């Protein structure tokens, strides 16, 4: 077997082992590392609390995650004629063999651990570990 063929076979083997499906809802295969797929500015596309669609309660949220594992959560609210913004900074990290993500913010009320259901470059689906809330996020 020539060296070019050996290199090709080694690449196929490595990408198969590294990129196979980790999460129930996919993707089956990805060349991008999990950290790179997490790093994005996300907004909530759909939110479900059990059987209840609660998307409107999350439409003003934006979650920025960096490759350096920094996190920023912002939300803009309007109450009558008064508008205000909520912002907290913190960190994120994988837990449970990268099956979960832990968000740890300066404002502890925003801290949460989520099970990762889907992690693609343009989709991040999360389910609250101690609740029924499921969030489907897309790039902002």
Residue pairs with C-beta under 8 A, 6 or more apart in sequence:
15 29
15 31
16 29
18 33
19 29
19 30
19 31
20 28
20 29
21 27
21 28
21 29
22 34
22 98
22 99
22 116
22 119
23 99
23 116
23 117
23 118
23 119
24 117
24 118
25 117
25 118
25 125
26 118
26 120
27 118
27 119
27 120
30 37
30 120
30 121
32 121
34 94
34 98
34 119
35 67
35 69
36 67
37 119
37 120
37 121
37 124
38 65
38 92
38 101
38 119
38 124
39 65
39 66
39 67
40 64
40 65
40 121
40 124
40 139
41 62
41 63
41 64
41 65
41 139
41 140
42 62
42 63
42 64
42 65
42 124
42 137
42 138
42 139
42 140
43 61
43 62
43 63
43 137
43 138
43 139
43 140
44 55
44 58
44 59
44 61
44 135
44 136
44 137
45 55
45 136
45 137
45 138
46 53
46 55
46 135
46 136
47 53
47 54
47 55
47 57
47 58
47 133
47 134
47 135
47 136
48 54
48 55
48 133
48 134
49 131
49 132
49 133
49 134
50 132
54 133
58 135
60 75
60 76
60 77
61 73
61 74
61 75
62 73
62 74
62 75
62 140
63 71
63 72
63 73
63 103
63 137
64 71
64 72
64 73
64 74
65 71
65 92
69 91
69 92
69 93
70 89
70 90
70 91
70 92
71 89
71 90
71 91
71 92
71 103
71 104
71 105
72 87
72 88
72 89
72 90
73 86
73 87
73 88
73 90
73 103
73 105
73 110
74 85
74 86
74 87
75 85
75 86
75 87
76 83
76 84
76 85
76 86
77 83
77 84
77 85
77 86
88 105
88 106
88 107
88 110
89 105
89 106
90 103
90 104
90 105
90 106
90 110
90 111
91 103
91 104
92 101
92 102
92 103
92 104
93 101
93 102
93 104
94 100
94 101
94 102
95 101
95 102
95 113
98 116
99 115
99 116
100 113
100 114
100 115
100 116
100 129
101 113
101 114
101 116
101 126
102 112
102 113
103 110
103 111
103 112
103 113
103 114
104 111
105 111
112 128
112 129
113 128
113 129
113 130
114 126
114 127
114 128
114 129
114 135
115 126
115 127
115 128
115 129
116 124
116 125
116 126
117 125
117 126
117 127
117 134
118 124
118 125
119 125
122 138
122 139
123 136
123 137
123 138
124 136
124 137
124 138
125 134
125 135
125 136
125 137
126 134
126 135
126 137
127 133
127 134
127 135
128 134
